[in-house]
Amino acid sequence: MVLSDGEIVESLERGELQISPPAGYNVLVKPSSVDMRLDPVIQVIRPEKISRAETIDPTTMADIGGKIASCSEERRLYPDQPFILEPGVFVIGLTAEMVGLPNSLAARIEGKSSLARFGVQVHLTAPKIDPGWPLNKITLEIINLAQFRVSLYPMMEIAALIVERLGRPADQVYRGRFSSG
């Protein structure tokens, strides 16, 4: 069952759902979700750093984060200097908010329709956040599918967190390799 705004607020007040916004910001509760902001630091994938002959096999790669770091460039966004997302460019970002889930809640992270209408896809294929997710930022995969450039600003509302109550608490909780953001 998807939590409504009132249920989200109650869950936050009980400490069941944890959402920690950056200093000076509030949690942005919407009717059936929580808006997530873009962290000021992104990783810009640089295709020239990967040989076209290279095949990346994520099933055998022990350090996916290291591989991403080796083929990307870290960029800091500033309010007066947005990152211009060119057509076809792929970046990895984080939510500015940290999120933590107990074993009784799961969540999905979805792109905002306001960006989708401009061809910006956020978190395309991996929206699920398992029960037991430790208090951490959520990784966002962002690509511009449009034919024009789109500005990305730090702290812009970029995604929505949809929280769902499980029928009963999960026996297994998230222990994956991406739990450290």
Disulfide bonds with the S-S distance in Angstrom:
none
